[in-house]
Amino acid sequence: MKALRVLSKDQPAQLVEMNSDELTPGEVHIKIHYSSINYKDALAVTAKGKIIRNFPLNPGIDFSGTVLSCANSDFKPGDSVLVTGCSVGEEWDGGFAEEVKAHANSVIALPKGMSLKEAMFFGTAGFTAALAVHRLLENHQSPAKGPMLVSGATGGVGSFSVALLRHLGFEVIALTGKKESQSEYLKNLGASQVMNLEDLGLDNKPLGRALFGGVVDNLGGDFLSKALPHVDLWGNVAAIGLAQSPTLQSTVMPFILRGVSLLGVSSNNCPLKLRREIWRLLTHEWKAPGFEHIETQEIPLDEVPQVAKLMLERKTHGRILVNLVNPKS
Ligand SMILES: NC(=O)c1ccc[n+]([C@@H]2O[C@H](COP(=O)([O-])OP(=O)(O)OC[C@H]3O[C@@H](n4cnc5c(N)ncnc54)[C@H](OP(=O)(O)O)[C@@H]3O)[C@@H](O)[C@H]2O)c1
């Protein structure tokens, strides 16, 4: 079988031929049809971030495919399944390979009505956006509280967040570093306004003018520090990413004077029951019309390293699928 493998620490991934006996162990042996490239994968493949914890390892934090065999009664050969997170592509061999062996408790039966390709169109990005929105709604975020700001809006998680929030009746302000070239794309997804950082005019005060009902944040760092003081009463901020920086500097003012909540989103270890519910929602009630506008590119396994590099240079947008069964299509 072919795999994109990281052989040792600080080395970029390389295409290799390997035997399925060499895969990290798991009860469910799966033939992978699709994987996708997420920000974390880009870091792992290029050796730019400390993502992989065991070497050698196949990166790829999500995949969909069909079961070849299962060591327990959870799945049978031919079943269509998907996996996102659960430390695949970090601790266990992941989706940038023709086969994988996954732990049964990480495997989700493909929801009825969803194809293997669609599962990876959503992948970790769509799943994470939906998980963030689920957390916001659980904490009583509502359209009446004001517009939602989505940062890193043209990225995978950002694109799904914009479309899903709009579908659920929220007004969405999309924040992007690509305002000139991607405004039309973001408006098609459902954003009512597209802004860059300068347009937002965030200041450095512990408490600023209330501008947003809430925030879905993919950047962290200085942006998140400056956005928190501008969230209105009882609004929520879903902290998803660190594309700008992992640091956060804040005072307690937004929390104690406005009742703002900072909600953590960790798709990697989302409990199985909630995981299934999120996938059900994405298949049915939360299938937003805006998703149709999310640009999707399909590439073969051997193109993953160069696309990963482009992703870190902020030269990609939308979703990038890796086709493992029919790479020329
Ligand atoms: N917590 C979780 O469970 C979870 C799950 C998935 C992803 N994540 C994290 O969420 C973030 C987004 O992931 P993704 O897969 O959607 O990545 P992505 O497709 O690369 O999107 C990230 C977007 O952020 C913006 N961006 C990138 N680098 C930036 C920088 N240096 N400064 C400011 N903006 C920058 C760009 O959007 P614009 O050009 O439009 O500004 C980019 O398209 C990443 O940090 C990722 O690690 C977390």
The ligand as a Gaussian input file, in Angstrom:
#p B3LYP/6-31G(d) Opt

LIG

0 1
 N      -10.095000      23.113000      18.144000
 C      -10.272000      22.185000      17.217000
 O      -10.847000      21.127000      17.459000
 C       -9.804000      22.468000      15.824000
 C      -10.238000      21.675000      14.742000
 C       -9.849000      22.047000      13.440000
 C       -9.002000      23.136000      13.248000
 N       -8.563000      23.828000      14.337000
 C       -7.714000      25.013000      14.176000
 O       -8.537000      26.014000      13.599000
 C       -7.769000      26.844000      12.712000
 C       -8.401000      26.795000      11.330000
 O       -8.244000      25.486000      10.784000
 P       -8.562000      25.198000       9.241000
 O       -8.350000      23.762000       9.015000
 O       -9.828000      25.860000       8.861000
 O       -7.331000      26.001000       8.561000
 P       -7.271000      26.813000       7.179000
 O       -8.190000      26.207000       6.174000
 O       -5.835000      26.993000       6.843000
 O       -7.900000      28.223000       7.619000
 C       -7.248000      29.110000       8.482000
 C       -7.566000      30.547000       8.025000
 O       -7.067000      31.460000       8.993000
 C       -6.509000      32.612000       8.356000
 N       -5.071000      32.639000       8.703000
 C       -4.129000      31.707000       8.457000
 N       -2.930000      32.078000       8.944000
 C       -3.128000      33.284000       9.528000
 C       -2.281000      34.191000      10.221000
 N       -0.979000      33.938000      10.379000
 N       -2.824000      35.321000      10.700000
 C       -4.128000      35.608000      10.522000
 N       -4.982000      34.766000       9.852000
 C       -4.488000      33.633000       9.381000
 C       -6.756000      32.428000       6.860000
 O       -8.045000      32.962000       6.593000
 P       -8.258000      34.392000       5.902000
 O       -7.209000      34.497000       4.848000
 O       -9.669000      34.353000       5.416000
 O       -8.054000      35.428000       6.977000
 C       -6.880000      30.911000       6.717000
 O       -7.636000      30.556000       5.579000
 C       -6.347000      26.308000      12.793000
 O       -5.628000      27.026000      13.766000
 C       -6.536000      24.859000      13.245000
 O       -5.403000      24.359000      13.895000
 C       -8.937000      23.514000      15.604000

